[in-house]
Amino acid sequence: MIKADDLVLPPVAALNPYEPGKPIEELQRELGIGEPVKLASNENPLGPSPRAVAAIKSALAELNRYPDGASYELRRKIAERHRVTPDHIFAAGGSVEVLNLLAFLFIRPGLNSVFSEHAFAIYPLATLAAGGSYKAVPARGGYEHDLDAIADAIDVNTRLAFLGNPNNPTGTIYRRAQWRRFLARVPEHVVIVADEAYFEFVRDPEYPNSLEDHDGRRLIVTMRTFSKIFGLAGLRAGYAVANPGIVRLLNNVRQPFNVTSLAQVAVLAAMEDRAHIERTLEVNAQGMTYLEGEFRRLGIPFVPSHANFILTEVGDGRAVYDALLRKGVIVRPMDGYGYPRHVRISVGLPEENRRLVEALEQVLAR
Ligand SMILES: Cc1ncc(COP(=O)(O)O)c(C=O)c1O
């Protein structure tokens, strides 16, 4: 019998699925650990906004109905926040959906995308799934996007430039001067994707908000998510801001009800919950300061981060990851991102951070 693999493009058959952070329940099943700490997926450790939870509860009785396929209220509110009209907003079931749809639209065999090495794993996956190829450009100093080199890598067949700012898994940012130089150089046939999943965490005064550069001269897609600071990763909601032409194309190829009804009401409520966002920023800033201090004390090199996670060099990253698992602490191994000596640690609640440090200290002392 013919194999299904023979009916798809060979690079697609050769793909491996995205490897997410290990779920808490899986660790409990595998190792019987009572209360694991998960610091593996850059989630909000405070939980969702209570207002979002209340909104979800009151929408439950309507689950027999399809969602609003146009995400009308959601797009209206996001548009208002960014001072654009709603036809500039594409509502998505998580920002990963946007990445996949962009690749589906703009990439095909013979075309390519460019991005930094050590960037979000979905950029190559989405590109390959669409039948294209990619160029992963060497990082500056091993950790930072080199936008000049990324611009150099663009050729006539490049259609997408994926930029993570802050980048996952390094937590590094590129600054305004680099970004502006990049914009001036990128040819018209390239869609610039500014993936700003961690936008709200950044405090650097030179951090560029890519929305300010949607000037109609270049094709820029700004991506934001409700999975991180808004604490709604489990619901799957994110969005893109782009010119109406790109939004229209994205709408042409998405599934008709891509944002669930619960996600729509929850996001509307979470956007109003300023207190939850402020608390999240505080917990993150304090946690980051604590972790940096402890890593210094333990002599563990780390990459200064602008987001809610931190890349640390621990020796054999996979071995340290496994040993931490056995102590009930889930972090993210980084060999798949080209950092076999690192693990990425999400900032947790104070008690979770303490458990991580204690476990790490024991593991590294062995
Ligand atoms: C850089 C980056 N972009 C996008 C995402 C996807 O977020 P979501 O699909 O949950 O919106 C993540 C999640 O970890 C990320 O780190």
The ligand as an SDF file (V2000), in Angstrom:
LIG
                    3D

 16 16  0  0  0  0  0  0  0  0999 V2000
    8.4060   34.2740   20.4470 C   0  0  0  0  0  0  0  0  0  0  0  0
    7.0870   33.6110   20.5560 C   0  0  0  0  0  0  0  0  0  0  0  0
    6.1620   33.8460   19.6290 N   0  0  0  0  0  0  0  0  0  0  0  0
    4.9520   33.2800   19.6760 C   0  0  0  0  0  0  0  0  0  0  0  0
    4.6230   32.4230   20.6940 C   0  0  0  0  0  0  0  0  0  0  0  0
    3.2890   31.7600   20.6180 C   0  0  0  0  0  0  0  0  0  0  0  0
    2.3860   32.1450   21.4900 O   0  0  0  0  0  0  0  0  0  0  0  0
    0.8530   31.7720   21.3490 P   0  0  0  0  0  0  0  0  0  0  0  0
    0.6480   30.8840   20.1560 O   0  0  0  0  0  0  0  0  0  0  0  0
    0.5310   31.0790   22.6100 O   0  0  0  0  0  0  0  0  0  0  0  0
    0.1830   33.0720   21.1640 O   0  0  0  0  0  0  0  0  0  0  0  0
    5.5350   32.1450   21.7010 C   0  0  0  0  0  0  0  0  0  0  0  0
    5.1880   31.2020   22.7810 C   0  0  0  0  0  0  0  0  0  0  0  0
    5.9790   30.7150   23.5220 O   0  0  0  0  0  0  0  0  0  0  0  0
    6.8000   32.7450   21.6320 C   0  0  0  0  0  0  0  0  0  0  0  0
    7.7290   32.4950   22.5430 O   0  0  0  0  0  0  0  0  0  0  0  0
  1  2  1  0
  2  3  1  0
  2 15  2  0
  3  4  2  0
  4  5  1  0
  5  6  1  0
  5 12  2  0
  6  7  1  0
  7  8  1  0
  8  9  2  0
  8 10  1  0
  8 11  1  0
 12 13  1  0
 12 15  1  0
 13 14  2  0
 15 16  1  0
M  END
$$$$
